[in-house]
Amino acid sequence: MQKYCNIVKNKLNAIICNMEKNISDFVVDPKRDFVRKSELSFSKTMRFILGMGSQALSSELMEFYGLSLATNLLTKSFQNPTLLHM
């Protein structure tokens, strides 16, 4: 069963790579969409969308990037110092 899962995953990754090579077929404005180097490239965006579950977007992004709830709370506390005194 694991072998079959790897075959499907590799096939999906190959399809996403082919989509990225022909990106103009899959975006609204090929001259503007995904033209800059970004942390969230076309292929990462596709993998993220396909791998999303039913959690909140913030939770899904944290899981995708391997972040924890503690990291998120620490970041929020720096953004809002009043949270440190709770």
C-alpha positions in Angstrom: 0.0 0.0 0.0 2.8 2.4 0.9 4.4 1.8 -2.6 1.1 2.8 -4.3 0.9 6.0 -2.1 4.4 7.0 -3.2 3.5 6.3 -6.9 0.4 8.6 -6.6 2.3 11.3 -4.8 5.1 11.3 -7.3 2.6 11.4 -10.2 0.8 14.4 -8.6 4.2 16.2 -8.1 5.0 15.6 -11.7 1.7 17.0 -12.8 2.2 20.1 -10.6 5.7 20.6 -12.1 4.2 20.4 -15.6 1.5 22.9 -14.6 4.2 25.2 -13.4 6.1 25.0 -16.7 2.8 26.1 -18.5 1.7 28.5 -15.8 0.0 30.8 -18.2 -2.7 28.2 -18.8 -3.6 28.2 -15.1 -3.5 31.8 -13.9 -5.8 34.8 -14.5 -3.1 37.2 -15.5 0.1 35.5 -16.7 2.0 38.8 -16.8 1.4 39.4 -13.1 0.5 36.2 -11.3 3.4 34.3 -9.8 6.1 36.3 -11.7 8.1 37.3 -8.6 10.2 34.9 -6.5 8.1 34.4 -3.4 8.0 32.0 -0.4 4.6 30.7 -1.7 5.4 29.7 -5.3 2.9 28.3 -7.8 3.8 24.7 -7.0 3.8 25.3 -3.2 0.4 27.0 -3.5 -1.0 24.0 -5.4 0.4 21.5 -2.9 -1.0 23.6 0.0 -4.5 23.8 -1.6 -4.6 20.1 -2.3 -3.4 19.2 1.1 -5.7 21.5 3.0 -8.0 19.9 5.6 -11.0 21.5 7.3 -9.1 23.6 9.8 -8.9 27.4 9.9 -6.6 28.9 7.3 -4.1 30.0 9.9 -3.9 26.5 11.3 -3.5 25.0 7.9 -0.7 27.5 7.1 1.1 26.7 10.4 0.9 23.0 9.7 2.1 23.4 6.1 5.2 25.4 7.3 5.7 23.1 10.3 5.0 25.8 12.9 3.5 25.2 16.3 0.9 26.9 18.4 3.6 28.2 20.7 5.3 29.9 17.8 2.0 31.5 16.8 1.3 32.7 20.3 4.8 34.2 20.7 4.4 36.0 17.4 1.1 37.4 18.5 2.5 38.5 21.8 5.2 40.6 20.0 2.5 42.1 17.8 0.3 42.9 20.8 2.3 43.4 24.0 -0.8 43.5 26.2 -1.1 39.7 25.6 2.1 39.2 27.7 0.4 40.4 30.8 -2.6 38.0 30.6 
